[in-house]
Amino acid sequence: MASALLRPVALPARPQEAAGKSATGATSPPSSPSQTLNEALKGSYELYTKHQDGAAQERVQRALTLAREETNAWGEGEAHRILGLIALRAAKYPEAEVEFNQALALFESVPSPPSIARTHVHLAAVLNYMGRPAEAIELYRKALSEFEEHHALSDQAGVLENLLYVDTLPASEKDASESGGWSWPESWGTRRSKDVSFITPGTTCLPQEILRGLSRS
């Protein structure tokens, strides 16, 4: 089923509010979208989160038209990002790659660093599913550096978990993590509490040396 294909997590984030902040805490893009465009993007994403992908796709196409009418590169990029997430969930990886690359180019033209970092994470997930793990790891590391620059701790934690999944766990343990959630990997052996960092309180724990290795550029 499609849901089983969605690890590593692609870290979807809500569209930015027109006068607010993004999920990473950054201010709105230089050219803020109109209220109509922002509502169309927000509504599209909410439909996506409810797994109403058909309705989400219709609404995001309207948002894409609005963004082009407003010549708002950030809004156009956000629309392509949401279309990429929809394609990713449907396991349409080549289509998702195209959408995320379009989003990335638009975000870079603004520029919008938080949106660029999130799109790098999405694109890395696609590349991993397409059998290109080396490229995926490179993009995850790039996104990690970008999130570190903006002090986005929760996003750094998510990227580290994805890197761990792609880069260090044996295949058998990856399969187990998909079916049963995260547990202490056998390959890490026995650890004491002082050797552990809880990067997402109550959920994921990583040994300090694993964290250091994953965060090293």
VOSEVO-423944 format. One record per residue (C-alpha): residue number from 0; residue in one letter; x, y negated, z. Coordinates in nm, 4 decimals. Each point is the difference from the previous one (the first is absolute). Last residue first. Example, Ala and Ser with C-alpha at 12.3 -4.5 7.8 and 13.67 -1.06 7.14 Angstrom:
<r><vexmi>1</vexmi><roro>S</roro><xx>1.3670</xx><yy>0.1060</yy><zz>0.7140</zz></r>
<r><vexmi>0</vexmi><roro>A</roro><xx>-0.1370</xx><yy>0.3440</yy><zz>0.0660</zz></r>
END
This chain:
<r><vexmi>216</vexmi><roro>S</roro><xx>2.9391</xx><yy>-1.7376</yy><zz>0.6751</zz></r>
<r><vexmi>215</vexmi><roro>R</roro><xx>-0.0109</xx><yy>0.1595</yy><zz>0.3451</zz></r>
<r><vexmi>214</vexmi><roro>S</roro><xx>-0.3586</xx><yy>0.0048</yy><zz>0.1298</zz></r>
<r><vexmi>213</vexmi><roro>L</roro><xx>-0.0401</xx><yy>0.3729</yy><zz>-0.0545</zz></r>
<r><vexmi>212</vexmi><roro>G</roro><xx>0.3236</xx><yy>0.0915</yy><zz>0.1720</zz></r>
<r><vexmi>211</vexmi><roro>R</roro><xx>-0.0606</xx><yy>-0.2215</yy><zz>0.3009</zz></r>
<r><vexmi>210</vexmi><roro>L</roro><xx>-0.3535</xx><yy>0.1307</yy><zz>0.0418</zz></r>
<r><vexmi>209</vexmi><roro>I</roro><xx>0.1194</xx><yy>0.3601</yy><zz>-0.0231</zz></r>
<r><vexmi>208</vexmi><roro>E</roro><xx>0.2743</xx><yy>-0.0724</yy><zz>0.2544</zz></r>
<r><vexmi>207</vexmi><roro>Q</roro><xx>-0.2534</xx><yy>-0.1499</yy><zz>0.2401</zz></r>
<r><vexmi>206</vexmi><roro>P</roro><xx>-0.2245</xx><yy>0.3063</yy><zz>-0.0138</zz></r>
<r><vexmi>205</vexmi><roro>L</roro><xx>-0.3442</xx><yy>-0.0722</yy><zz>-0.1483</zz></r>
<r><vexmi>204</vexmi><roro>C</roro><xx>-0.3408</xx><yy>-0.0012</yy><zz>0.1636</zz></r>
<r><vexmi>203</vexmi><roro>T</roro><xx>-0.3335</xx><yy>-0.0421</yy><zz>-0.1750</zz></r>
<r><vexmi>202</vexmi><roro>T</roro><xx>-0.3438</xx><yy>-0.0340</yy><zz>0.1562</zz></r>
<r><vexmi>201</vexmi><roro>G</roro><xx>-0.0498</xx><yy>-0.1513</yy><zz>0.3446</zz></r>
<r><vexmi>200</vexmi><roro>P</roro><xx>0.1699</xx><yy>-0.3287</yy><zz>-0.0729</zz></r>
<r><vexmi>199</vexmi><roro>T</roro><xx>0.1235</xx><yy>-0.0179</yy><zz>-0.3618</zz></r>
<r><vexmi>198</vexmi><roro>I</roro><xx>0.3782</xx><yy>-0.0223</yy><zz>-0.0033</zz></r>
<r><vexmi>197</vexmi><roro>F</roro><xx>0.0394</xx><yy>0.2047</yy><zz>0.3168</zz></r>
<r><vexmi>196</vexmi><roro>S</roro><xx>0.3760</xx><yy>0.0290</yy><zz>0.0296</zz></r>
<r><vexmi>195</vexmi><roro>V</roro><xx>0.1449</xx><yy>0.3227</yy><zz>0.1388</zz></r>
<r><vexmi>194</vexmi><roro>D</roro><xx>0.3461</xx><yy>0.0885</yy><zz>0.1280</zz></r>
<r><vexmi>193</vexmi><roro>K</roro><xx>-0.0768</xx><yy>-0.1232</yy><zz>0.3548</zz></r>
<r><vexmi>192</vexmi><roro>S</roro><xx>-0.2910</xx><yy>0.2458</yy><zz>0.0156</zz></r>
<r><vexmi>191</vexmi><roro>R</roro><xx>0.2253</xx><yy>0.3016</yy><zz>-0.0440</zz></r>
<r><vexmi>190</vexmi><roro>R</roro><xx>0.0156</xx><yy>0.1861</yy><zz>-0.3259</zz></r>
<r><vexmi>189</vexmi><roro>T</roro><xx>-0.0099</xx><yy>0.3692</yy><zz>-0.0925</zz></r>
<r><vexmi>188</vexmi><roro>G</roro><xx>0.0646</xx><yy>0.0789</yy><zz>-0.3668</zz></r>
<r><vexmi>187</vexmi><roro>W</roro><xx>-0.0449</xx><yy>-0.2543</yy><zz>-0.2772</zz></r>
<r><vexmi>186</vexmi><roro>S</roro><xx>-0.0505</xx><yy>0.2683</yy><zz>-0.2679</zz></r>
<r><vexmi>185</vexmi><roro>E</roro><xx>-0.2968</xx><yy>0.1358</yy><zz>0.1950</zz></r>
<r><vexmi>184</vexmi><roro>P</roro><xx>-0.1973</xx><yy>-0.3148</yy><zz>-0.0763</zz></r>
<r><vexmi>183</vexmi><roro>W</roro><xx>-0.1940</xx><yy>-0.1464</yy><zz>0.2966</zz></r>
<r><vexmi>182</vexmi><roro>S</roro><xx>-0.3580</xx><yy>-0.0257</yy><zz>-0.1212</zz></r>
<r><vexmi>181</vexmi><roro>W</roro><xx>-0.1752</xx><yy>-0.2225</yy><zz>-0.2525</zz></r>
<r><vexmi>180</vexmi><roro>G</roro><xx>-0.3363</xx><yy>0.1075</yy><zz>-0.1338</zz></r>
<r><vexmi>179</vexmi><roro>G</roro><xx>-0.1224</xx><yy>0.3559</yy><zz>-0.0430</zz></r>
<r><vexmi>178</vexmi><roro>S</roro><xx>-0.0463</xx><yy>0.0679</yy><zz>-0.3704</zz></r>
<r><vexmi>177</vexmi><roro>E</roro><xx>0.2244</xx><yy>-0.2662</yy><zz>-0.1479</zz></r>
<r><vexmi>176</vexmi><roro>S</roro><xx>0.2617</xx><yy>0.0349</yy><zz>0.2738</zz></r>
<r><vexmi>175</vexmi><roro>A</roro><xx>0.0186</xx><yy>0.3744</yy><zz>-0.0587</zz></r>
<r><vexmi>174</vexmi><roro>D</roro><xx>0.0684</xx><yy>-0.0488</yy><zz>-0.3708</zz></r>
<r><vexmi>173</vexmi><roro>K</roro><xx>0.2771</xx><yy>-0.2497</yy><zz>0.0806</zz></r>
<r><vexmi>172</vexmi><roro>E</roro><xx>0.1398</xx><yy>0.2522</yy><zz>0.2488</zz></r>
<r><vexmi>171</vexmi><roro>S</roro><xx>0.0276</xx><yy>0.2684</yy><zz>-0.2668</zz></r>
<r><vexmi>170</vexmi><roro>A</roro><xx>0.1585</xx><yy>-0.2440</yy><zz>-0.2467</zz></r>
<r><vexmi>169</vexmi><roro>P</roro><xx>0.2814</xx><yy>-0.0902</yy><zz>0.2389</zz></r>
<r><vexmi>168</vexmi><roro>L</roro><xx>-0.0289</xx><yy>-0.3510</yy><zz>0.1477</zz></r>
<r><vexmi>167</vexmi><roro>T</roro><xx>0.2626</xx><yy>-0.2641</yy><zz>-0.0782</zz></r>
<r><vexmi>166</vexmi><roro>D</roro><xx>-0.0643</xx><yy>-0.2239</yy><zz>-0.3012</zz></r>
<r><vexmi>165</vexmi><roro>V</roro><xx>-0.3663</xx><yy>-0.0054</yy><zz>-0.0984</zz></r>
<r><vexmi>164</vexmi><roro>Y</roro><xx>-0.1707</xx><yy>0.0362</yy><zz>0.3390</zz></r>
<r><vexmi>163</vexmi><roro>L</roro><xx>0.2623</xx><yy>-0.1976</yy><zz>0.1866</zz></r>
<r><vexmi>162</vexmi><roro>L</roro><xx>-0.0174</xx><yy>-0.2765</yy><zz>-0.2566</zz></r>
<r><vexmi>161</vexmi><roro>N</roro><xx>-0.3777</xx><yy>-0.0102</yy><zz>0.0402</zz></r>
<r><vexmi>160</vexmi><roro>E</roro><xx>0.0317</xx><yy>-0.0214</yy><zz>0.3776</zz></r>
<r><vexmi>159</vexmi><roro>L</roro><xx>0.2598</xx><yy>-0.2741</yy><zz>-0.0333</zz></r>
<r><vexmi>158</vexmi><roro>V</roro><xx>-0.2308</xx><yy>-0.1923</yy><zz>-0.2339</zz></r>
<r><vexmi>157</vexmi><roro>G</roro><xx>-0.2838</xx><yy>0.0175</yy><zz>0.2510</zz></r>
<r><vexmi>156</vexmi><roro>A</roro><xx>0.2216</xx><yy>-0.1177</yy><zz>0.2845</zz></r>
<r><vexmi>155</vexmi><roro>Q</roro><xx>0.1288</xx><yy>-0.2934</yy><zz>-0.2060</zz></r>
<r><vexmi>154</vexmi><roro>D</roro><xx>-0.3616</xx><yy>-0.0977</yy><zz>-0.0698</zz></r>
<r><vexmi>153</vexmi><roro>S</roro><xx>-0.0754</xx><yy>-0.0027</yy><zz>0.3729</zz></r>
<r><vexmi>152</vexmi><roro>L</roro><xx>0.3101</xx><yy>-0.2104</yy><zz>0.0667</zz></r>
<r><vexmi>151</vexmi><roro>A</roro><xx>-0.0539</xx><yy>-0.2757</yy><zz>-0.2564</zz></r>
<r><vexmi>150</vexmi><roro>H</roro><xx>0.2979</xx><yy>-0.2168</yy><zz>0.0986</zz></r>
<r><vexmi>149</vexmi><roro>H</roro><xx>-0.0038</xx><yy>-0.1748</yy><zz>-0.3420</zz></r>
<r><vexmi>148</vexmi><roro>E</roro><xx>0.3558</xx><yy>0.1030</yy><zz>-0.0892</zz></r>
<r><vexmi>147</vexmi><roro>E</roro><xx>-0.0645</xx><yy>0.3460</yy><zz>0.1445</zz></r>
<r><vexmi>146</vexmi><roro>F</roro><xx>-0.3008</xx><yy>0.0372</yy><zz>-0.2328</zz></r>
<r><vexmi>145</vexmi><roro>E</roro><xx>0.2209</xx><yy>-0.0761</yy><zz>-0.2999</zz></r>
<r><vexmi>144</vexmi><roro>S</roro><xx>0.2744</xx><yy>0.2362</yy><zz>0.1148</zz></r>
<r><vexmi>143</vexmi><roro>L</roro><xx>-0.2557</xx><yy>0.2778</yy><zz>0.0445</zz></r>
<r><vexmi>142</vexmi><roro>A</roro><xx>-0.1474</xx><yy>-0.0717</yy><zz>-0.3424</zz></r>
<r><vexmi>141</vexmi><roro>K</roro><xx>0.3426</xx><yy>0.0478</yy><zz>-0.1595</zz></r>
<r><vexmi>140</vexmi><roro>R</roro><xx>0.0534</xx><yy>0.3232</yy><zz>0.1923</zz></r>
<r><vexmi>139</vexmi><roro>Y</roro><xx>-0.3401</xx><yy>0.1277</yy><zz>-0.1166</zz></r>
<r><vexmi>138</vexmi><roro>L</roro><xx>0.0879</xx><yy>-0.1020</yy><zz>-0.3561</zz></r>
<r><vexmi>137</vexmi><roro>E</roro><xx>0.3282</xx><yy>0.1949</yy><zz>0.0028</zz></r>
<r><vexmi>136</vexmi><roro>I</roro><xx>-0.1730</xx><yy>0.3009</yy><zz>0.1568</zz></r>
<r><vexmi>135</vexmi><roro>A</roro><xx>-0.2631</xx><yy>0.0012</yy><zz>-0.2761</zz></r>
<r><vexmi>134</vexmi><roro>E</roro><xx>0.2645</xx><yy>-0.0193</yy><zz>-0.2718</zz></r>
<r><vexmi>133</vexmi><roro>A</roro><xx>0.1772</xx><yy>0.3030</yy><zz>0.1493</zz></r>
<r><vexmi>132</vexmi><roro>P</roro><xx>-0.3355</xx><yy>0.1772</yy><zz>0.0464</zz></r>
<r><vexmi>131</vexmi><roro>R</roro><xx>-0.0992</xx><yy>-0.0070</yy><zz>-0.3689</zz></r>
<r><vexmi>130</vexmi><roro>G</roro><xx>-0.2403</xx><yy>0.2958</yy><zz>-0.0205</zz></r>
<r><vexmi>129</vexmi><roro>M</roro><xx>-0.3074</xx><yy>-0.2006</yy><zz>-0.1003</zz></r>
<r><vexmi>128</vexmi><roro>Y</roro><xx>-0.1322</xx><yy>0.0203</yy><zz>0.3562</zz></r>
<r><vexmi>127</vexmi><roro>N</roro><xx>0.3174</xx><yy>-0.1699</yy><zz>0.1221</zz></r>
<r><vexmi>126</vexmi><roro>L</roro><xx>-0.0295</xx><yy>-0.2709</yy><zz>-0.2633</zz></r>
<r><vexmi>125</vexmi><roro>V</roro><xx>-0.3575</xx><yy>-0.0744</yy><zz>0.1062</zz></r>
<r><vexmi>124</vexmi><roro>A</roro><xx>0.0969</xx><yy>-0.0297</yy><zz>0.3667</zz></r>
<r><vexmi>123</vexmi><roro>A</roro><xx>0.2861</xx><yy>-0.2340</yy><zz>-0.0912</zz></r>
<r><vexmi>122</vexmi><roro>L</roro><xx>-0.2399</xx><yy>-0.2169</yy><zz>-0.1992</zz></r>
<r><vexmi>121</vexmi><roro>H</roro><xx>-0.2238</xx><yy>-0.0483</yy><zz>0.3024</zz></r>
<r><vexmi>120</vexmi><roro>V</roro><xx>0.2972</xx><yy>-0.0888</yy><zz>0.2204</zz></r>
<r><vexmi>119</vexmi><roro>H</roro><xx>0.1415</xx><yy>-0.2443</yy><zz>-0.2567</zz></r>
<r><vexmi>118</vexmi><roro>T</roro><xx>-0.3468</xx><yy>-0.1532</yy><zz>-0.0219</zz></r>
<r><vexmi>117</vexmi><roro>R</roro><xx>-0.0002</xx><yy>-0.0670</yy><zz>0.3737</zz></r>
<r><vexmi>116</vexmi><roro>A</roro><xx>0.3399</xx><yy>-0.1709</yy><zz>-0.0227</zz></r>
<r><vexmi>115</vexmi><roro>I</roro><xx>-0.1032</xx><yy>-0.2196</yy><zz>-0.2934</zz></r>
<r><vexmi>114</vexmi><roro>S</roro><xx>-0.3207</xx><yy>-0.1005</yy><zz>0.1799</zz></r>
<r><vexmi>113</vexmi><roro>P</roro><xx>0.2007</xx><yy>-0.1060</yy><zz>0.3054</zz></r>
<r><vexmi>112</vexmi><roro>P</roro><xx>0.2492</xx><yy>-0.1930</yy><zz>-0.2211</zz></r>
<r><vexmi>111</vexmi><roro>S</roro><xx>-0.2577</xx><yy>-0.2021</yy><zz>-0.2011</zz></r>
<r><vexmi>110</vexmi><roro>P</roro><xx>0.1800</xx><yy>-0.1836</yy><zz>-0.2824</zz></r>
<r><vexmi>109</vexmi><roro>V</roro><xx>-0.2083</xx><yy>-0.1124</yy><zz>-0.1976</zz></r>
<r><vexmi>108</vexmi><roro>S</roro><xx>0.1725</xx><yy>0.1726</yy><zz>-0.2958</zz></r>
<r><vexmi>107</vexmi><roro>E</roro><xx>0.1119</xx><yy>0.2921</yy><zz>0.2171</zz></r>
<r><vexmi>106</vexmi><roro>F</roro><xx>-0.3624</xx><yy>0.0679</yy><zz>0.0965</zz></r>
<r><vexmi>105</vexmi><roro>L</roro><xx>-0.0946</xx><yy>0.0105</yy><zz>-0.3693</zz></r>
<r><vexmi>104</vexmi><roro>A</roro><xx>0.2801</xx><yy>0.2396</yy><zz>-0.0942</zz></r>
<r><vexmi>103</vexmi><roro>L</roro><xx>-0.0826</xx><yy>0.2242</yy><zz>0.2953</zz></r>
<r><vexmi>102</vexmi><roro>A</roro><xx>-0.3693</xx><yy>0.0153</yy><zz>-0.0837</zz></r>
<r><vexmi>101</vexmi><roro>Q</roro><xx>0.0773</xx><yy>0.1050</yy><zz>-0.3579</zz></r>
<r><vexmi>100</vexmi><roro>N</roro><xx>0.2389</xx><yy>0.2653</yy><zz>0.1300</zz></r>
<r><vexmi>99</vexmi><roro>F</roro><xx>-0.2669</xx><yy>0.1187</yy><zz>0.2444</zz></r>
<r><vexmi>98</vexmi><roro>E</roro><xx>-0.2599</xx><yy>0.0320</yy><zz>-0.2770</zz></r>
<r><vexmi>97</vexmi><roro>V</roro><xx>0.2353</xx><yy>0.1878</yy><zz>-0.2349</zz></r>
<r><vexmi>96</vexmi><roro>E</roro><xx>0.1104</xx><yy>0.2404</yy><zz>0.2745</zz></r>
<r><vexmi>95</vexmi><roro>A</roro><xx>-0.3623</xx><yy>0.0653</yy><zz>0.0967</zz></r>
<r><vexmi>94</vexmi><roro>E</roro><xx>-0.0851</xx><yy>0.0926</yy><zz>-0.3572</zz></r>
<r><vexmi>93</vexmi><roro>P</roro><xx>0.2968</xx><yy>0.2391</yy><zz>-0.0178</zz></r>
<r><vexmi>92</vexmi><roro>Y</roro><xx>-0.1049</xx><yy>0.1471</yy><zz>0.3381</zz></r>
<r><vexmi>91</vexmi><roro>K</roro><xx>-0.3662</xx><yy>0.0695</yy><zz>-0.0591</zz></r>
<r><vexmi>90</vexmi><roro>A</roro><xx>-0.0227</xx><yy>0.1985</yy><zz>0.3257</zz></r>
<r><vexmi>89</vexmi><roro>A</roro><xx>-0.3485</xx><yy>-0.1464</yy><zz>0.0648</zz></r>
<r><vexmi>88</vexmi><roro>R</roro><xx>0.1326</xx><yy>-0.1616</yy><zz>0.3180</zz></r>
<r><vexmi>87</vexmi><roro>L</roro><xx>0.2841</xx><yy>-0.1517</yy><zz>-0.2013</zz></r>
<r><vexmi>86</vexmi><roro>A</roro><xx>-0.2398</xx><yy>-0.1374</yy><zz>-0.2625</zz></r>
<r><vexmi>85</vexmi><roro>I</roro><xx>-0.2027</xx><yy>-0.1804</yy><zz>0.2674</zz></r>
<r><vexmi>84</vexmi><roro>L</roro><xx>0.3180</xx><yy>-0.1308</yy><zz>0.1627</zz></r>
<r><vexmi>83</vexmi><roro>G</roro><xx>0.1220</xx><yy>-0.1269</yy><zz>-0.3374</zz></r>
<r><vexmi>82</vexmi><roro>L</roro><xx>-0.3278</xx><yy>-0.1804</yy><zz>-0.0629</zz></r>
<r><vexmi>81</vexmi><roro>I</roro><xx>0.0463</xx><yy>-0.1650</yy><zz>0.3412</zz></r>
<r><vexmi>80</vexmi><roro>R</roro><xx>0.3508</xx><yy>-0.1126</yy><zz>-0.0966</zz></r>
<r><vexmi>79</vexmi><roro>H</roro><xx>-0.1232</xx><yy>-0.1239</yy><zz>-0.3392</zz></r>
<r><vexmi>78</vexmi><roro>A</roro><xx>-0.2559</xx><yy>-0.2202</yy><zz>0.1771</zz></r>
<r><vexmi>77</vexmi><roro>E</roro><xx>0.2656</xx><yy>-0.1246</yy><zz>0.2397</zz></r>
<r><vexmi>76</vexmi><roro>G</roro><xx>0.2233</xx><yy>-0.0943</yy><zz>-0.2916</zz></r>
<r><vexmi>75</vexmi><roro>E</roro><xx>-0.2784</xx><yy>-0.1990</yy><zz>-0.1631</zz></r>
<r><vexmi>74</vexmi><roro>G</roro><xx>-0.0653</xx><yy>-0.1784</yy><zz>0.3276</zz></r>
<r><vexmi>73</vexmi><roro>W</roro><xx>0.3707</xx><yy>-0.0800</yy><zz>0.0388</zz></r>
<r><vexmi>72</vexmi><roro>A</roro><xx>0.0281</xx><yy>-0.1234</yy><zz>-0.3588</zz></r>
<r><vexmi>71</vexmi><roro>N</roro><xx>-0.2905</xx><yy>-0.2423</yy><zz>0.0339</zz></r>
<r><vexmi>70</vexmi><roro>T</roro><xx>-0.0670</xx><yy>-0.1377</yy><zz>-0.3477</zz></r>
<r><vexmi>69</vexmi><roro>E</roro><xx>-0.3511</xx><yy>-0.0831</yy><zz>0.1295</zz></r>
<r><vexmi>68</vexmi><roro>E</roro><xx>-0.1616</xx><yy>0.1729</yy><zz>-0.2988</zz></r>
<r><vexmi>67</vexmi><roro>R</roro><xx>0.2543</xx><yy>0.2804</yy><zz>0.0321</zz></r>
<r><vexmi>66</vexmi><roro>A</roro><xx>-0.0837</xx><yy>0.0441</yy><zz>0.3681</zz></r>
<r><vexmi>65</vexmi><roro>L</roro><xx>-0.3724</xx><yy>-0.0009</yy><zz>-0.0745</zz></r>
<r><vexmi>64</vexmi><roro>T</roro><xx>0.0397</xx><yy>0.2724</yy><zz>-0.2637</zz></r>
<r><vexmi>63</vexmi><roro>L</roro><xx>0.2041</xx><yy>0.2143</yy><zz>0.2395</zz></r>
<r><vexmi>62</vexmi><roro>A</roro><xx>-0.2580</xx><yy>-0.0506</yy><zz>0.2744</zz></r>
<r><vexmi>61</vexmi><roro>R</roro><xx>-0.2725</xx><yy>0.1233</yy><zz>-0.2350</zz></r>
<r><vexmi>60</vexmi><roro>Q</roro><xx>0.2160</xx><yy>0.3042</yy><zz>-0.0779</zz></r>
<r><vexmi>59</vexmi><roro>V</roro><xx>0.0394</xx><yy>0.0429</yy><zz>0.3751</zz></r>
<r><vexmi>58</vexmi><roro>R</roro><xx>-0.3757</xx><yy>0.0237</yy><zz>0.0377</zz></r>
<r><vexmi>57</vexmi><roro>E</roro><xx>-0.0446</xx><yy>0.2703</yy><zz>-0.2596</zz></r>
<r><vexmi>56</vexmi><roro>Q</roro><xx>0.2942</xx><yy>0.2002</yy><zz>0.1362</zz></r>
<r><vexmi>55</vexmi><roro>A</roro><xx>-0.1324</xx><yy>-0.0239</yy><zz>0.3543</zz></r>
<r><vexmi>54</vexmi><roro>A</roro><xx>-0.3411</xx><yy>0.1221</yy><zz>-0.1096</zz></r>
<r><vexmi>53</vexmi><roro>G</roro><xx>0.1567</xx><yy>0.3062</yy><zz>-0.1606</zz></r>
<r><vexmi>52</vexmi><roro>D</roro><xx>0.2399</xx><yy>0.0494</yy><zz>0.2907</zz></r>
<r><vexmi>51</vexmi><roro>Q</roro><xx>-0.2565</xx><yy>0.0131</yy><zz>0.2765</zz></r>
<r><vexmi>50</vexmi><roro>H</roro><xx>0.2496</xx><yy>0.1745</yy><zz>0.2297</zz></r>
<r><vexmi>49</vexmi><roro>K</roro><xx>-0.0979</xx><yy>-0.2332</yy><zz>0.2882</zz></r>
<r><vexmi>48</vexmi><roro>T</roro><xx>0.3500</xx><yy>-0.1492</yy><zz>-0.0013</zz></r>
<r><vexmi>47</vexmi><roro>Y</roro><xx>-0.0402</xx><yy>-0.0686</yy><zz>-0.3722</zz></r>
<r><vexmi>46</vexmi><roro>L</roro><xx>-0.3298</xx><yy>-0.1811</yy><zz>0.0593</zz></r>
<r><vexmi>45</vexmi><roro>E</roro><xx>0.1751</xx><yy>-0.2185</yy><zz>0.2588</zz></r>
<r><vexmi>44</vexmi><roro>Y</roro><xx>0.2788</xx><yy>-0.0709</yy><zz>-0.2485</zz></r>
<r><vexmi>43</vexmi><roro>S</roro><xx>-0.2398</xx><yy>-0.1144</yy><zz>-0.2674</zz></r>
<r><vexmi>42</vexmi><roro>G</roro><xx>-0.1902</xx><yy>-0.2181</yy><zz>0.2462</zz></r>
<r><vexmi>41</vexmi><roro>K</roro><xx>0.3217</xx><yy>-0.1712</yy><zz>0.1103</zz></r>
<r><vexmi>40</vexmi><roro>L</roro><xx>0.1026</xx><yy>-0.0612</yy><zz>-0.3597</zz></r>
<r><vexmi>39</vexmi><roro>A</roro><xx>-0.3415</xx><yy>-0.1392</yy><zz>-0.0965</zz></r>
<r><vexmi>38</vexmi><roro>E</roro><xx>-0.0122</xx><yy>-0.2093</yy><zz>0.3172</zz></r>
<r><vexmi>37</vexmi><roro>N</roro><xx>0.3438</xx><yy>-0.1461</yy><zz>-0.0772</zz></r>
<r><vexmi>36</vexmi><roro>L</roro><xx>-0.1033</xx><yy>-0.0804</yy><zz>-0.3548</zz></r>
<r><vexmi>35</vexmi><roro>T</roro><xx>-0.3166</xx><yy>-0.1792</yy><zz>0.1094</zz></r>
<r><vexmi>34</vexmi><roro>Q</roro><xx>0.1827</xx><yy>-0.1846</yy><zz>0.2798</zz></r>
<r><vexmi>33</vexmi><roro>S</roro><xx>0.2555</xx><yy>-0.1202</yy><zz>-0.2523</zz></r>
<r><vexmi>32</vexmi><roro>P</roro><xx>0.3420</xx><yy>0.1598</yy><zz>0.0090</zz></r>
<r><vexmi>31</vexmi><roro>S</roro><xx>0.2874</xx><yy>-0.1776</yy><zz>0.1749</zz></r>
<r><vexmi>30</vexmi><roro>S</roro><xx>0.2836</xx><yy>-0.1265</yy><zz>-0.2205</zz></r>
<r><vexmi>29</vexmi><roro>P</roro><xx>0.3090</xx><yy>0.0185</yy><zz>0.2208</zz></r>
<r><vexmi>28</vexmi><roro>P</roro><xx>-0.1059</xx><yy>0.3421</yy><zz>0.1360</zz></r>
<r><vexmi>27</vexmi><roro>S</roro><xx>-0.1537</xx><yy>0.0104</yy><zz>0.3493</zz></r>
<r><vexmi>26</vexmi><roro>T</roro><xx>0.2278</xx><yy>0.0088</yy><zz>0.3027</zz></r>
<r><vexmi>25</vexmi><roro>A</roro><xx>0.1867</xx><yy>0.3129</yy><zz>0.1018</zz></r>
<r><vexmi>24</vexmi><roro>G</roro><xx>-0.1124</xx><yy>0.2083</yy><zz>0.2972</zz></r>
<r><vexmi>23</vexmi><roro>T</roro><xx>0.0536</xx><yy>0.3398</yy><zz>-0.1625</zz></r>
<r><vexmi>22</vexmi><roro>A</roro><xx>-0.3734</xx><yy>0.0612</yy><zz>-0.0384</zz></r>
<r><vexmi>21</vexmi><roro>S</roro><xx>-0.0220</xx><yy>-0.3337</yy><zz>-0.1814</zz></r>
<r><vexmi>20</vexmi><roro>K</roro><xx>-0.0844</xx><yy>-0.3304</yy><zz>0.1597</zz></r>
<r><vexmi>19</vexmi><roro>G</roro><xx>-0.2820</xx><yy>-0.2485</yy><zz>-0.0283</zz></r>
<r><vexmi>18</vexmi><roro>A</roro><xx>-0.1260</xx><yy>-0.2711</yy><zz>-0.2325</zz></r>
<r><vexmi>17</vexmi><roro>A</roro><xx>-0.1177</xx><yy>0.2100</yy><zz>-0.2947</zz></r>
<r><vexmi>16</vexmi><roro>E</roro><xx>-0.0024</xx><yy>0.3225</yy><zz>0.2008</zz></r>
<r><vexmi>15</vexmi><roro>Q</roro><xx>0.2622</xx><yy>0.2442</yy><zz>-0.1216</zz></r>
<r><vexmi>14</vexmi><roro>P</roro><xx>-0.1131</xx><yy>0.3249</yy><zz>-0.1589</zz></r>
<r><vexmi>13</vexmi><roro>R</roro><xx>-0.0102</xx><yy>0.2879</yy><zz>0.2463</zz></r>
<r><vexmi>12</vexmi><roro>A</roro><xx>0.2937</xx><yy>0.2368</yy><zz>0.0083</zz></r>
<r><vexmi>11</vexmi><roro>P</roro><xx>0.0550</xx><yy>0.3460</yy><zz>-0.1446</zz></r>
<r><vexmi>10</vexmi><roro>L</roro><xx>0.3009</xx><yy>0.1797</yy><zz>0.1494</zz></r>
<r><vexmi>9</vexmi><roro>A</roro><xx>0.0606</xx><yy>0.2604</yy><zz>-0.2736</zz></r>
<r><vexmi>8</vexmi><roro>V</roro><xx>0.0047</xx><yy>0.2928</yy><zz>0.2423</zz></r>
<r><vexmi>7</vexmi><roro>P</roro><xx>0.2462</xx><yy>0.2678</yy><zz>-0.1053</zz></r>
<r><vexmi>6</vexmi><roro>R</roro><xx>-0.2190</xx><yy>0.1974</yy><zz>-0.0279</zz></r>
<r><vexmi>5</vexmi><roro>L</roro><xx>-0.3184</xx><yy>-0.0577</yy><zz>-0.1995</zz></r>
<r><vexmi>4</vexmi><roro>L</roro><xx>-0.0198</xx><yy>0.3210</yy><zz>-0.1964</zz></r>
<r><vexmi>3</vexmi><roro>A</roro><xx>-0.2202</xx><yy>0.1825</yy><zz>0.2500</zz></r>
<r><vexmi>2</vexmi><roro>S</roro><xx>-0.2680</xx><yy>-0.2647</yy><zz>-0.0509</zz></r>
<r><vexmi>1</vexmi><roro>A</roro><xx>-0.0177</xx><yy>0.0825</yy><zz>-0.3720</zz></r>
<r><vexmi>0</vexmi><roro>M</roro><xx>-0.1103</xx><yy>0.3567</yy><zz>0.0611</zz></r>
END
